[in-house]
Amino acid sequence: MRNTKYENIALRHKAVEKRGENAFLAFMSGGFMGMIAEGIIEFLIFQFHMSRVDAATFMIVIFIFFASLFTALGFFDKLVQKYKCGLLIPITGFAHSMISCCLDYKREGPIYGMGSNMFKLAGSVILYGVVSAWFFGMIRFLIGGVG
């Protein structure tokens, strides 16, 4: 009887998932970020006469800078809570994870605090990204060669 009573209490206080709303917000915010990215690329191409590849590289650097700055200022977390994966899936999520871990340990100093904890979450992403890239690169090499 105790388990049933506990389950009833837990069900009353359980957060309601809004999957449709969350998916829509993530889709719209991700699309909006894509529009901003394309606008930055076009601006760099026409104003500074860059190639598309160079402009895309600068756009990524700009996104990383602003995601890091907004995380340090403290309002990127609020945006992520609202728009979820629309902001975390792109490169901004990687920058956010690095700066968040760095800021959590800033009181311990620049070396033992920020420097040693900066890659706490991002390190596993880098590790599995490199391993999976090698694995799929080997598959591609074995199936179709280099070119």
Secondary structure, DSSP 4 states (H G I P E B T S, - for coil): -HHHHHHHHHHHHPPPP-HHHHHHHHHHHHHHHHHHHHHHHHHHHHHH---HHHHHHHHHHHHHHHHHHHHHHT-HHHHHHHHTHHHHSSHHHHHHHHHHHHHHTGGG-IIIIIIHHTTTTHHHHHHHHHHHHHHHHHHHHHHH---
